[in-house]
Amino acid sequence: MTGTEFAVPGVQPLAEPVTYWVLYDDGSSGRIESTTGEPTLTSPGRLVTEAEYQARVDELTAANEAHVAEIEAADKERQRQDYEALVAAGLPAETAARLSGYEVPQVEEPPEEEH
């Protein structure tokens, strides 16, 4: 069977989808699949190669990861400051750590030497 045995008279079969990659003027990117030819963009931008698209996606991913790392570092610093303030206010260190969310670094004791 070739798939044409069930063709409906007057109906054209769908074309295979073609992928188009877009870089928009606002800095975002997109991927469009079309069975009707080159798409008309609804926002300002331009069609690019898959390699250009992937390079932009990689840039956006790296920028997002850096931003998340900054937020996490700021949060850890805030937790440390809250912990220190709670300890200074007289709370036990264990309670201050639990309330602030701060993970107190564990100091490893060197193994005792045998005599």
C-alpha positions as a LaTeX table, in Angstrom:
\begin{tabular}{lrrr}
\hline
Residue & $x$ (\AA) & $y$ (\AA) & $z$ (\AA) \\
\hline
Met1 & 0.00 & 0.00 & 0.00 \\
Thr2 & 1.26 & 3.45 & $-0.86$ \\
Gly3 & $-1.28$ & 5.46 & 1.13 \\
Thr4 & $-3.03$ & 6.72 & $-2.01$ \\
Glu5 & $-5.61$ & 3.91 & $-1.92$ \\
Phe6 & $-7.65$ & 5.90 & 0.60 \\
Ala7 & $-7.34$ & 9.29 & $-1.09$ \\
Val8 & $-10.44$ & 11.46 & $-1.04$ \\
Pro9 & $-11.22$ & 13.03 & $-4.41$ \\
Gly10 & $-10.55$ & 16.79 & $-4.42$ \\
Val11 & $-8.52$ & 16.73 & $-1.16$ \\
Gln12 & $-4.79$ & 17.28 & $-1.31$ \\
Pro13 & $-2.68$ & 15.25 & 1.13 \\
Leu14 & $-0.83$ & 17.28 & 3.77 \\
Ala15 & 2.77 & 18.11 & 2.99 \\
Glu16 & 5.50 & 17.01 & 5.35 \\
Pro17 & 6.11 & 19.72 & 7.96 \\
Val18 & 9.17 & 21.91 & 7.47 \\
Thr19 & 10.90 & 23.47 & 10.48 \\
Tyr20 & 11.80 & 27.16 & 10.48 \\
Trp21 & 13.87 & 28.86 & 13.17 \\
Val22 & 13.27 & 32.45 & 14.23 \\
Leu23 & 15.16 & 35.12 & 16.16 \\
Tyr24 & 12.77 & 37.84 & 17.29 \\
Asp25 & 13.76 & 41.48 & 17.73 \\
Asp26 & 12.93 & 41.32 & 21.45 \\
Gly27 & 15.77 & 38.80 & 21.96 \\
Ser28 & 13.63 & 35.68 & 22.14 \\
Ser29 & 13.76 & 32.78 & 19.75 \\
Gly30 & 11.28 & 30.36 & 18.31 \\
Arg31 & 10.78 & 27.29 & 16.18 \\
Ile32 & 7.88 & 26.99 & 13.76 \\
Glu33 & 6.74 & 23.89 & 11.88 \\
Ser34 & 4.72 & 24.58 & 8.75 \\
Thr35 & 3.10 & 22.48 & 6.09 \\
Thr36 & 2.14 & 25.54 & 4.03 \\
Gly37 & 5.54 & 27.05 & 3.27 \\
Glu38 & 7.53 & 29.82 & 4.84 \\
Pro39 & 5.61 & 31.29 & 7.79 \\
Thr40 & 4.63 & 34.91 & 8.21 \\
Leu41 & 6.00 & 36.18 & 11.52 \\
Thr42 & 3.47 & 37.85 & 13.79 \\
Ser43 & 6.19 & 39.69 & 15.75 \\
Pro44 & 9.24 & 41.53 & 14.40 \\
Gly45 & 12.07 & 39.10 & 13.76 \\
Arg46 & 13.82 & 37.10 & 11.10 \\
Leu47 & 14.16 & 33.51 & 9.94 \\
Val48 & 17.61 & 32.05 & 10.62 \\
Thr49 & 19.47 & 28.78 & 10.25 \\
Glu50 & 19.16 & 26.05 & 12.83 \\
Ala51 & 22.77 & 26.77 & 13.92 \\
Glu52 & 21.99 & 30.47 & 14.54 \\
Tyr53 & 18.86 & 29.51 & 16.43 \\
Gln54 & 20.74 & 26.98 & 18.58 \\
Ala55 & 23.49 & 29.51 & 19.35 \\
Arg56 & 20.84 & 31.95 & 20.63 \\
Val57 & 19.13 & 29.24 & 22.68 \\
Asp58 & 22.52 & 28.35 & 24.19 \\
Glu59 & 23.10 & 32.04 & 25.05 \\
Leu60 & 19.68 & 32.30 & 26.69 \\
Thr61 & 20.26 & 29.09 & 28.64 \\
Ala62 & 23.65 & 30.28 & 29.90 \\
Ala63 & 22.23 & 33.68 & 30.89 \\
Asn64 & 19.36 & 32.00 & 32.74 \\
Glu65 & 21.71 & 29.64 & 34.57 \\
Ala66 & 23.92 & 32.59 & 35.60 \\
His67 & 20.89 & 34.51 & 36.84 \\
Val68 & 19.66 & 31.54 & 38.86 \\
Ala69 & 23.15 & 31.14 & 40.38 \\
Glu70 & 23.14 & 34.82 & 41.41 \\
Ile71 & 19.73 & 34.45 & 43.05 \\
Glu72 & 20.81 & 31.30 & 44.89 \\
Ala73 & 24.02 & 32.96 & 46.11 \\
Ala74 & 22.08 & 36.00 & 47.37 \\
Asp75 & 19.61 & 33.69 & 49.12 \\
Lys76 & 22.42 & 31.77 & 50.84 \\
Glu77 & 23.99 & 35.03 & 51.98 \\
Arg78 & 20.65 & 36.22 & 53.38 \\
Gln79 & 20.24 & 32.91 & 55.21 \\
Arg80 & 23.73 & 33.25 & 56.70 \\
Gln81 & 23.02 & 36.79 & 57.86 \\
Asp82 & 19.68 & 35.73 & 59.37 \\
Tyr83 & 21.40 & 32.83 & 61.13 \\
Glu84 & 24.08 & 35.09 & 62.60 \\
Ala85 & 21.45 & 37.62 & 63.76 \\
Leu86 & 19.41 & 34.88 & 65.45 \\
Val87 & 22.49 & 33.48 & 67.21 \\
Ala88 & 23.46 & 37.02 & 68.28 \\
Ala89 & 19.93 & 37.42 & 69.69 \\
Gly90 & 20.54 & 34.40 & 71.92 \\
Leu91 & 18.91 & 31.52 & 70.05 \\
Pro92 & 20.73 & 28.19 & 70.08 \\
Ala93 & 22.69 & 27.62 & 66.87 \\
Glu94 & 20.59 & 24.59 & 65.91 \\
Thr95 & 17.33 & 26.55 & 66.24 \\
Ala96 & 18.80 & 29.56 & 64.39 \\
Ala97 & 19.89 & 27.29 & 61.54 \\
Arg98 & 16.45 & 25.70 & 61.30 \\
Leu99 & 14.62 & 29.05 & 61.35 \\
Ser100 & 16.91 & 30.74 & 58.85 \\
Gly101 & 17.35 & 27.78 & 56.51 \\
Tyr102 & 21.11 & 28.23 & 56.80 \\
Glu103 & 23.21 & 25.11 & 56.46 \\
Val104 & 26.01 & 25.49 & 58.95 \\
Pro105 & 29.27 & 24.20 & 57.46 \\
Gln106 & 30.40 & 21.05 & 59.19 \\
Val107 & 33.94 & 21.17 & 60.49 \\
Glu108 & 35.60 & 17.81 & 60.19 \\
Glu109 & 37.70 & 16.87 & 63.16 \\
Pro110 & 41.07 & 15.38 & 62.24 \\
Pro111 & 41.34 & 11.73 & 63.27 \\
Glu112 & 42.95 & 11.21 & 66.66 \\
Glu113 & 46.47 & 9.91 & 66.50 \\
Glu114 & 47.21 & 6.66 & 68.22 \\
His115 & 50.08 & 6.69 & 70.73 \\
\hline
\end{tabular}
